[in-house]
Amino acid sequence: MSVEKFLRQRAVNVVVGGQYTLSNWLDPEGKPRSFACRTSRVSPFRMIVDVPVVGRVGDRIATYFGDFGKLEGEISDTVSGSFLLELMLTRPMRQKMSDQLTWLEKKQKDPTLKDGRRQARIVPANPHSMLTFADGSMKSCFVIDMSSSGAAVSSDVQPEIGTPLAVGACVGRVVRHLDGGFAIKFIEEQGRDVLERRVIRPMQASRVPRKVTLDQRMDRMEDA
């Protein structure tokens, strides 16, 4: 799609700062170099990104924005100082982004509007982690977002409400089912400075709680 056509589509004019990498731009160590960037117009399907290095049509781009998390896409058009990025998102991810854009648009129109949630949500740069159940079984999961008190995750399992489990190293219980996932409330509130490190644990780093370990940790924290 062209920038000109996208400007006629429904989208939100919103400025969100972030970073991006171009696969053909390498640092002195031979790794993809990161550049600062910011959005100027965003929809759940594509976004215009203002950048210092534009790249070329067809280039694959990896980005990270504090409000949207990690996004990948392909450049479909360029103009001076910016490119149009076609976003590669699943249907649940598009719905989540649509909700985020609705919120950002409302907040722009009413600066006094505050987020009604008790804890600010964080979208992790790396969304992949592990769930550990009380019987010691483990399942990979996708962390949608997280806060100091809990996390929203998606997996190929849908535990019953009240099920004890750990996401990464954070022990909690399932408190709610979501469209395409479920919410976990941590037994113990986590510090924001260590939250992502404790929640995001790959399989190799997650071989901790066996049944007795998980049960004992929950009992001890619930009794405290």
HELIX and SHEET records of a PDB file:
HELIX    1   1 VAL A    3  PHE A    6  1                                   4    
HELIX    2   2 ARG A   91  LYS A  109  1                                  19    
HELIX    3   3 LEU A  195  VAL A  199  1                                   5    
HELIX    4   4 MET A  203  ALA A  205  5                                   3    
HELIX    5   5 LYS A  211  ASP A  223  1                                  13    
SHEET    1   A 7 GLY A  17  LEU A  26  0                                        
SHEET    2   A 7 PRO A  32  VAL A  42 -1                                        
SHEET    3   A 7 ARG A  46  ASP A  50 -1                                        
SHEET    4   A 7 SER A  82  LEU A  87 -1                                        
SHEET    5   A 7 GLY A  69  VAL A  79 -1                                        
SHEET    6   A 7 ARG A  60  PHE A  65 -1                                        
SHEET    7   A 7 GLY A  17  LEU A  26 -1                                        
SHEET    1   B 7 HIS A 128  PHE A 133  0                                        
SHEET    2   B 7 MET A 138  SER A 147 -1                                        
SHEET    3   B 7 GLY A 150  SER A 154 -1                                        
SHEET    4   B 7 GLY A 181  PHE A 186 -1                                        
SHEET    5   B 7 CYS A 170  LEU A 178 -1                                        
SHEET    6   B 7 PRO A 164  VAL A 167 -1                                        
SHEET    7   B 7 HIS A 128  PHE A 133 -1                                        
END                                                                             
